[in-house]
Amino acid sequence: MKATATGLQAVGWALLAAVAGAAEAPAGDAARDGQWVQLFNGHDLTGWTPKIKSYDLGDNFGNTFRVEDGVLKVGYDKYDKFENRFGHLFYKDKFSHYILRVEYRFVGEQVAGGPGWAFRNSGVMIHGQTAQSMRKDQDFPVSIEVQLLGGSGQGKRTTANVCSPGTNFVMDGKLVTRHCNDSTSKTYHGDQWVTVEIEVHGNGKIRHIIEGQTVFEYEQPQLDENDSDARALIVAGNKMLSEGTISLQSESHPVEFRKVEILVLKP
């Protein structure tokens, strides 16, 4: 059927609207047209290795990290007390430019002996050191932590914050050396699932995105030369972090992950 001038104009306006809409879409939306890769297969811990403080690499003390009913769980039912046994579950590969999407929720009660600040507290570590390079008694890998927090049922408690074990970063043109920094997210109380997207561009911009909104943005992640573990990782004076491991945290409060997926981006 032959298109009329009016019809062609309508098509043209529709195409322009589509282009404009794509340009204005939140950063995480671009990934939805790409090829996502599941880092967690929903069945077991294939591709992942635990490192728990004071234990050898691969020793999953107390079955801390396990998969049940298609969910990756961090649990403490076999602990008498936490005793500062901070743990991290490392994925086997390093990444540089990507969008990582994680769905998580906090459940149950904190294990006895867990520090007060770790109540409904976990994290996703990015640009991290390798598990093999950690000291046996090291609390946390040198990394950038996307801190995941749950609300207590009252008051404000943001999530997708930034903590920086052995690292610093630049925000608004200034070097940030403060260990933990709050995002602008709302508070998520109870056992609800929360989806966080982490958009990483090597040593460039890093964005934390929740519900399509950027709640934290920074750049130039780098090793802190004042931290002994970080100082050991500096090669030829280069402090800048452009890639690293991804790991999920165990900090004494049960947490579940039902999705961990990645979209690798072109540099």
C-alpha positions in Angstrom: 0.0 0.0 0.0 1.4 3.4 -0.9 2.2 5.6 2.1 0.8 9.1 2.2 2.8 12.1 3.1 1.0 12.2 6.4 1.8 8.6 7.0 5.5 9.1 6.2 5.6 12.1 8.6 4.1 9.9 11.3 6.7 7.2 10.7 9.4 9.8 10.8 8.2 11.3 14.1 8.0 7.8 15.6 11.6 7.1 14.6 12.8 10.3 16.1 10.9 9.6 19.3 12.4 6.2 19.5 15.9 7.6 19.1 15.3 10.3 21.6 13.9 7.8 24.1 17.0 5.6 23.7 19.2 8.6 24.3 17.4 9.5 27.5 17.1 5.9 28.8 18.8 5.1 32.1 22.4 3.7 31.8 21.3 0.2 32.7 18.6 0.0 30.1 21.2 -0.2 27.2 22.2 -3.6 28.5 18.8 -5.1 28.0 19.4 -5.3 24.3 22.8 -7.0 24.7 24.1 -10.5 25.5 23.9 -11.2 29.2 26.0 -14.0 30.6 24.9 -15.8 33.8 27.8 -16.0 36.3 25.6 -17.9 38.7 24.1 -21.0 37.0 21.3 -21.5 39.5 22.4 -25.1 40.3 25.8 -25.0 42.0 29.0 -22.9 42.6 30.7 -23.8 39.3 33.1 -21.0 38.5 33.2 -19.6 42.0 35.7 -20.2 44.8 35.3 -19.3 48.5 38.0 -17.5 50.6 37.1 -17.2 54.2 39.4 -15.4 56.7 41.9 -17.8 58.4 41.0 -20.7 56.1 42.7 -21.9 53.0 41.4 -20.8 49.6 38.6 -23.2 48.6 37.7 -24.2 52.2 34.0 -23.4 52.4 33.9 -23.4 56.2 30.4 -24.3 57.6 29.0 -24.5 54.1 28.8 -20.7 54.2 28.2 -20.4 50.5 25.7 -22.9 49.1 23.0 -23.2 46.4 19.5 -24.2 47.5 16.2 -24.0 45.5 18.0 -22.2 42.7 19.3 -19.5 45.0 22.9 -18.7 46.0 22.8 -18.4 49.8 25.2 -17.1 52.4 24.3 -18.9 55.7 25.7 -19.4 59.2 23.6 -22.2 60.6 26.8 -24.2 61.2 28.5 -21.4 63.1 28.5 -21.1 66.9 29.9 -17.6 66.7 31.0 -15.5 63.7 34.5 -14.8 65.1 35.4 -12.3 62.4 35.3 -15.0 59.7 34.7 -12.6 56.9 34.3 -14.5 53.6 34.2 -13.8 49.9 33.1 -15.9 47.0 35.3 -15.2 44.0 34.3 -15.6 40.3 37.0 -17.2 38.3 37.6 -14.4 35.7 38.6 -10.8 35.9 36.6 -8.1 34.2 37.2 -4.5 33.1 34.3 -2.9 31.1 30.9 -4.3 31.9 27.5 -4.0 33.5 26.9 -6.4 36.4 23.3 -7.1 37.6 22.7 -8.6 41.0 19.4 -9.5 42.7 19.7 -9.9 46.5 17.8 -9.9 49.7 18.5 -10.2 53.4 16.8 -12.9 55.4 16.8 -14.3 59.0 18.9 -13.2 61.9 22.5 -12.2 62.2 24.8 -14.9 63.6 26.0 -14.5 67.1 29.2 -12.5 67.4 28.7 -10.6 64.2 29.7 -6.9 64.4 26.8 -4.4 64.9 27.7 -2.6 61.7 27.3 -5.9 59.7 23.5 -6.2 60.5 21.8 -6.7 57.1 25.1 -5.9 55.4 26.8 -7.6 52.5 28.5 -6.4 49.3 29.7 -7.0 45.8 33.4 -6.5 45.4 34.6 -5.2 42.0 38.1 -4.4 40.6 39.3 -6.7 43.3 42.6 -8.5 43.8 42.7 -12.3 43.1 41.8 -14.7 45.9 45.2 -16.3 45.5 46.9 -13.0 46.3 45.1 -12.6 49.7 46.8 -13.3 53.0 45.2 -16.2 54.8 44.1 -13.9 57.7 43.0 -11.0 55.5 39.6 -9.6 56.2 38.6 -8.2 52.8 40.2 -8.3 49.3 41.6 -5.0 48.1 38.8 -3.8 46.0 35.9 -1.4 45.5 32.9 -2.6 47.5 29.4 -2.0 46.3 27.9 -2.1 49.8 24.5 -3.8 50.1 22.4 -2.8 53.1 18.9 -3.6 54.3 16.7 -1.4 56.4 16.0 -2.3 60.0 12.2 -1.6 59.7 12.5 2.1 60.6 14.6 5.0 59.6 16.8 5.6 56.5 19.5 3.2 55.4 20.7 3.5 51.8 22.1 0.7 49.7 24.5 0.5 46.7 26.9 2.6 48.7 30.7 2.5 48.2 33.3 1.2 50.6 36.9 1.0 49.7 39.1 -1.6 51.4 42.6 -0.7 50.3 41.4 1.7 47.6 40.3 5.3 46.9 38.4 6.9 44.1 37.6 10.3 42.5 34.2 12.0 42.8 33.4 15.5 41.6 37.1 16.0 40.8 38.3 15.2 44.3 40.1 12.1 45.7 37.8 10.3 48.2 39.7 8.5 51.0 36.8 8.1 53.4 36.1 4.3 53.8 32.3 4.2 53.3 30.2 6.7 51.4 26.4 6.7 51.2 24.4 6.6 47.9 21.2 8.5 47.2 19.0 5.3 47.2 15.9 4.8 49.1 15.7 2.3 52.0 14.7 -1.3 51.4 13.2 -2.8 54.5 12.2 -6.4 55.1 13.1 -9.5 53.0 12.3 -7.9 49.6 14.4 -8.6 46.5 16.5 -5.7 45.3 18.1 -5.4 41.9 21.4 -3.4 41.6 23.2 -2.7 38.3 26.9 -1.8 38.5 28.2 -0.1 35.3 32.0 -0.2 35.1 34.2 1.5 32.5 37.7 0.3 33.5 39.4 3.2 35.2 36.7 5.6 34.0 33.2 6.0 35.3 31.5 3.6 37.6 27.8 3.9 38.3 25.5 2.1 40.8 21.9 1.9 39.4 18.7 0.9 41.2 15.3 1.0 39.5 16.8 2.8 36.5 18.2 5.6 38.6 21.9 6.2 39.2 22.4 6.4 43.0 26.2 6.7 43.0 28.8 7.7 40.4 32.5 8.0 40.6 35.7 7.4 38.6 39.4 6.6 38.7 39.4 3.7 41.2 42.9 3.3 42.6 45.0 1.5 45.1 45.7 3.3 48.4 49.4 3.4 48.9 48.8 3.9 52.7 47.3 0.4 52.9 49.9 -2.4 53.2 47.9 -5.0 51.2 47.2 -2.5 48.5 50.8 -1.3 48.4 51.9 -4.8 47.7 49.8 -4.8 44.5 51.2 -1.6 43.0 53.4 -2.4 40.0 55.9 0.2 38.6 54.2 2.9 40.6 50.8 2.5 38.8 48.0 2.8 41.4 45.1 2.9 39.0 42.6 0.0 38.8 41.3 -0.8 35.3 40.1 -4.4 36.0 39.8 -7.0 38.7 37.9 -9.8 40.2 34.2 -9.9 41.3 33.3 -11.5 44.6 30.2 -11.7 46.8 30.6 -11.0 50.5 29.9 -12.9 53.8 29.7 -10.5 56.7 27.6 -12.4 59.3 24.0 -11.7 58.2 22.3 -14.3 55.9 21.9 -13.0 52.4 20.6 -14.6 49.2 21.4 -13.9 45.5 19.1 -15.2 42.9 20.7 -13.6 39.9 24.3 -12.6 39.1 24.8 -11.8 35.4 27.1 -9.7 33.4 27.1 -7.8 30.1 30.7 -7.2 28.8 31.0 -3.8 27.2 33.5 -2.6 24.6 36.2 -0.3 26.0 
